[in-house]
Amino acid sequence: MRVFLSNFSHVFAALFPVINPPGMALLFIAMTRRASRDQRTLLAGRIAFFAFLVINVSYYVGTLLLNFFDISLPVLRVAGGFVLASSGWRLLNEARSGSETDLNVGGSSGDWGHMAFYPLTMPITTGPGTISVTIALGAILPKKIPVMLGALAASLTVSAAVYLCYRYADQIEGRLGKTGSEALSRLFAFILVCIGVQILWNGISELWGSMIPK
């Protein structure tokens, strides 16, 4: 039990700040503003489910998948960082426009189901930062049953937090008020751009470092 709790706290503490469900909830509500509450509830459940899958696939078989497709972590960071920064930039420009329409992230306003995985799960919720952290955890932590169960419980808890924050994102926005939610949406959009650029820069730095002979 001690090993289980230790690994649970270790994985949860590593994933929760990276995914940041409360912060991403404001992005979620900004990107789905024209959706009904029932549609957002359905989307929240799908995103939480997909996030749970992404985390566990990355943890248990992420390294094998990257090796199979001959993709390195730096390349994953470069591609994912670019997509993440682009999504944040579009959201930031939409927030500045001051319009009441939602961000065009792919598909029509009624095509919310097709947006659940891309871009709302990847790269918005569980992007390259989450995948990189999870793959690293899976590579360094021992493959013992208490350890693996702890990681599974942590991923389930984080996914549940994603669902609850996204499910009640409109209420969070309501408590903040229109001005406060708009300000925070802009702030988190800018932070999303910064995270994407940081991940992109880390990937480029690692690729550049691999080209320099030691």
N, C-alpha and C positions, 0 to 999 in steps of 0.2 A: 504494500500500500504506500509506503514511503517513496519508493521508486516511481510509482504511478503518479503521485501528487507532485513530486519534484519535476518530472518530465512534463506533466500537465501545465504547471506554472511556467516552466521554461519556454515551452512552445507558445502558450497563450501570450506571455509577455513579449515574445518576439513578433507575433503576428498582429496583435490588436493595434499597436501604434502604426504599423505599416498600412493596414487596411483602413483604420480610422472610421468605423461605421457612423458615429455621430456627425463627423465632418462631411463624409460622402453622402449622408442623407440629404443635406442641403443641395448638393449637386444633383442628386437623384430627383428631387422635387422640382428643381429648375429645368431639368431636361425632360420631364414628363408633365409639364404644367397643364397641358390640354387633355391629359388622360383623366378618366373618372377615378373616384376613390376605389371602386371595386377593381378597376384595371390596375391601379398602382398596388393594391393588395396582392393581386395575382402575380404581378411583376416582382414584388418583394419576395414572395415565396420561391419563384423560379430563380431569381438571382441568388438567394441564400443557398438553394440546392446546388446550383452550378458552382458557386463559390466553394461549397463543401467538396465537390468533386475535384475542382482545380487544386485545392490545397492538398487533398489526399493523393491524387495522382502525382503531383509534384513531389510530395514527401516520399512516397513508396517507390515510384518508378520513374521519377523525373530524370535522374541521371542516366538510366537505361535508354529512355526515349531520346535524350539529347545525343547520346553516343550512337544510337541507331541511325538517326538522321544526320549525324556528323555536324551538329550545331554546338558551338561553344557558348558558355555563359556570357562572355563579352558580346557576342553577336546577338544573343537574346536581349541583352540590356540595350544595345543600340537600337534594334528594331522596336522593342517595346517602349523605350524612352521616347522615341520619335512619335509613335502613335499616341502615347499618353500626353505629351506636350501639345500635339496637334488638337486633341480633344479639349484640353484645358484652354487653349488659345481660342477655339471656336466658341466655347462657353463664355469666356471672358469678353469677347466682342459682342456676343448676344446680350450679356448683362449690361454692357455699356450702351447698347442701343435703346434700352428702356422700354422695349416693346413687351407686350403681354404674350407673345407667341413663344412656344417652346423651342429649344435648340434643335436644329435639324441634324440629327445624328444618324440618320439612315432610316428609310421607310417613311410612310405617311403617318399622320397623327393617330390613325386607327390601327396601325400595324405594330402595336407595342410588343406582341409576343415574339416577333422576330428580332426585337432589340434586346431581349432578355440576356442572351449570352454575349453578343457583340452589339454595341460597345458597353452595355451596362455592367456586365460581369467582367469581361476582359475588353479593354484594359482599365476601366474605371474603378471597379471594386477590387478585383484580384489581378493586378497588372504584373509587369515584369519584376517590380520590387518584391511583391509577395511571392512570386514563383522562385526568384533567386534565393530569398531567405529560406523558403520551405525546402528547396532542393539542398541547400547547404545544411539545414538541420537533419534532413534524411541521410545525408552522407556522413555526418560526424556522430550521430547518435547510434548507440548499439541496437541491433535488431533483436531485442528481447521483448517478450509478450507484455510485461508491465510498461515498458517504455513505449511500445507501439500503441497500447491502449490509452496511455496518457496523451499521446499525440492525437489520437482519434477523438478523445473527449475534448481536447483543446480546440480542434478544428470544428467540432460540433457546436461548442460554446460560442466561438467567434461567428460562425454562420448564423446561429440563433440571434446574436447581437445585430448582425446585418439585417436580418428579417425584421426585428423589432424596430430598429431605427428607421429603416425604409418604410415599414408599414405605417408608422406614426410620424413620418416626415412632415406631413401637412400640419399636424398638431404642434410639432416643434417650431415650424415656421410661423404658425399662428401665435404662439407665445412670444416669439421674438418680434412680431409685428412686421409690416411690409418693409419699412425702412431698414430695420435690423436684419431681416432675412436677406434682403437685397444686398446689403453691405457685406454680410457674411458669405453670400453666394459669390460675390466678386472676389472676396479674399481667398476663399477656397479654390476658386477657379485659377487665381494667380498662383496659389500654392501648388495646384495640380501641374501648372506649366513648369514651375520650378522643380518639382519632383521629377517630371519627365526629362527636363534638361539635365538634372543631376545624374539620373540613371543613364541617359545618353552619353554624358561626359565620362562617367565611370567606365562604360563599355568601350568608348573610343580610347581612353587612357590605357585600359588593359590590352586592347588590340595593338596600340602603338608600342606599348612596353614589350609585347611579344615579338615585335619586329626588330627590336634592338638586340644585337648579339651580346651575350653576357661574357 
